[in-house]
Amino acid sequence: MFEKYLSTFKKALLIDSIISIIVAILMIWLPNKTILLFATIIGISFILIGGVKAILFIKFNRDGFLVGFGQVVMSALYVVAGVFMLFDTRLDSITLIGILATIIGITWMFDGMLQMFTLNSYESGKFLLFIQAIINIVGGVVLMISPISGGMILWLTVGVFILVNGITKMIQYRMIR
């Protein structure tokens, strides 16, 4: 029983590592094209989400006018956003990277501020927490000031992390007997 599980786990680990390595290499060497692909996938997803919301509204509308109206508006917004993303994926991919970088920047900045506010509640390690808080705040501000270039750097960094993860899984696959 255990041998069968181990064999299945090892196969899944190999497939996962190969896919991770391929995706990471594409993200690193072809960042613009992979961002375009990502924007296209999000555009298609938005259209599907809007369609499903509309179908659910038509089939199961029992919540009253305001909720139903909100569902119709949300469905239409998802579909319209998806269609716009598919019409101009190049502009939308740049916008998407900028929005994601801005959101990450805001998150890092607030995380750093929260760390600063809670610094006194720690008994030890205050210096390292202070350094981490400063790094988060500065990184967040930098991402908010230049979201496009910061987003591209984040995209490439994620690609490197996925590559390292894939290589680590490949090593793990080789080490399992």
ChimeraX attribute file (.defattr): number of C-alpha atoms within 10 A of each C-alpha:
attribute: neighborCount
match mode: 1-to-1
recipient: residues
	/A:1	5
	/A:2	7
	/A:3	8
	/A:4	9
	/A:5	10
	/A:6	13
	/A:7	13
	/A:8	12
	/A:9	14
	/A:10	20
	/A:11	13
	/A:12	13
	/A:13	19
	/A:14	19
	/A:15	16
	/A:16	15
	/A:17	24
	/A:18	17
	/A:19	15
	/A:20	22
	/A:21	23
	/A:22	14
	/A:23	16
	/A:24	25
	/A:25	17
	/A:26	17
	/A:27	22
	/A:28	18
	/A:29	12
	/A:30	12
	/A:31	18
	/A:32	17
	/A:33	14
	/A:34	18
	/A:35	21
	/A:36	21
	/A:37	15
	/A:38	14
	/A:39	25
	/A:40	22
	/A:41	15
	/A:42	18
	/A:43	24
	/A:44	18
	/A:45	15
	/A:46	21
	/A:47	22
	/A:48	16
	/A:49	18
	/A:50	24
	/A:51	16
	/A:52	13
	/A:53	20
	/A:54	21
	/A:55	14
	/A:56	13
	/A:57	19
	/A:58	13
	/A:59	9
	/A:60	10
	/A:61	14
	/A:62	10
	/A:63	10
	/A:64	8
	/A:65	10
	/A:66	9
	/A:67	13
	/A:68	17
	/A:69	13
	/A:70	12
	/A:71	19
	/A:72	18
	/A:73	15
	/A:74	16
	/A:75	24
	/A:76	18
	/A:77	15
	/A:78	22
	/A:79	23
	/A:80	16
	/A:81	17
	/A:82	23
	/A:83	17
	/A:84	14
	/A:85	25
	/A:86	19
	/A:87	12
	/A:88	13
	/A:89	21
	/A:90	18
	/A:91	13
	/A:92	19
	/A:93	22
	/A:94	20
	/A:95	16
	/A:96	21
	/A:97	21
	/A:98	21
	/A:99	16
	/A:100	18
	/A:101	27
	/A:102	23
	/A:103	16
	/A:104	19
	/A:105	26
	/A:106	19
	/A:107	15
	/A:108	22
	/A:109	24
	/A:110	16
	/A:111	17
	/A:112	24
	/A:113	17
	/A:114	13
	/A:115	21
	/A:116	18
	/A:117	11
	/A:118	12
	/A:119	17
	/A:120	10
	/A:121	9
	/A:122	9
	/A:123	7
	/A:124	10
	/A:125	9
	/A:126	16
	/A:127	10
	/A:128	10
	/A:129	17
	/A:130	16
	/A:131	14
	/A:132	16
	/A:133	23
	/A:134	18
	/A:135	15
	/A:136	22
	/A:137	24
	/A:138	16
	/A:139	19
	/A:140	25
	/A:141	17
	/A:142	17
	/A:143	26
	/A:144	21
	/A:145	14
	/A:146	14
	/A:147	25
	/A:148	20
	/A:149	16
	/A:150	22
	/A:151	23
	/A:152	18
	/A:153	15
	/A:154	18
	/A:155	20
	/A:156	20
	/A:157	15
	/A:158	15
	/A:159	23
	/A:160	17
	/A:161	15
	/A:162	22
	/A:163	24
	/A:164	16
	/A:165	17
	/A:166	24
	/A:167	16
	/A:168	13
	/A:169	21
	/A:170	20
	/A:171	14
	/A:172	14
	/A:173	18
	/A:174	12
	/A:175	9
	/A:176	10
	/A:177	7
